[in-house]
Amino acid sequence: MPVVFRSGAFRFFFYSNEGHPREPAHVHVEQGGNEAKFWLHPDVSVAYNDGFNAKTLRELMELVEGNREQIEKAWSDFFS
């Protein structure tokens, strides 16, 4: 699971086998036993949430939006 970056206790990553055919670019966020998945296009949006409250999801969405270029580059570098 390539880790793209960390912010506080949150780990932003993707799985090395992202489906077959591969799903579009996205990022997973994990903290403790909670995990969420965010699509990057056309706009950053929540694909699923398992445990984060609404306030935390908003904060995570802002972090994903602010780091979208870094996430896309890591995705492209890994899967190219």
ZAMARGU-4260 file (C-alpha; in steps of 0.2 Angstrom, whole numbers, plus 5000, padded with zeros to 4 digits):
<rodrens>
0) 5000/5000/5000 | 5009/5015/4994 | 5008/5030/5006 | 5006/5046/4998 | 5007/5057/5013
5) 5003/5058/5031 | 4994/5072/5040 | 4993/5071/5059 | 4986/5053/5063 | 4979/5051/5045
10) 4987/5041/5032 | 4983/5044/5014 | 4987/5029/5003 | 4981/5018/4989 | 4981/5000/4987
15) 4993/4992/4975 | 4980/4982/4966 | 4966/4994/4963 | 4954/4983/4953 | 4954/4975/4937
20) 4952/4985/4926 | 4960/4998/4938 | 4948/5011/4945 | 4950/5029/4942 | 4962/5039/4952
25) 4957/5040/4970 | 4965/5040/4988 | 4961/5031/5004 | 4962/5039/5021 | 4965/5028/5037
30) 4966/5033/5055 | 4964/5020/5068 | 4950/5008/5063 | 4942/5021/5052 | 4944/5022/5033
35) 4937/5033/5019 | 4939/5033/5000 | 4939/5049/4990 | 4937/5051/4971 | 4948/5064/4963
40) 4938/5068/4947 | 4928/5077/4941 | 4928/5085/4959 | 4935/5078/4975 | 4920/5067/4982
45) 4918/5054/4995 | 4917/5037/4988 | 4914/5028/5004 | 4916/5031/5023 | 4918/5019/5037
50) 4919/5027/5053 | 4923/5046/5051 | 4911/5059/5057 | 4905/5073/5046 | 4917/5086/5053
55) 4932/5075/5050 | 4926/5070/5032 | 4925/5089/5028 | 4943/5091/5035 | 4949/5076/5025
60) 4941/5082/5009 | 4950/5099/5011 | 4966/5089/5013 | 4963/5079/4998 | 4959/5094/4988
65) 4974/5103/4994 | 4985/5089/4989 | 4977/5082/4974 | 4992/5086/4962 | 5003/5076/4974
70) 4991/5062/4975 | 4988/5061/4956 | 5007/5061/4953 | 5010/5047/4965 | 4996/5037/4957
75) 5003/5040/4940 | 5021/5036/4945 | 5016/5020/4953 | 5004/5013/4940 | 5014/5019/4925
</rodrens>
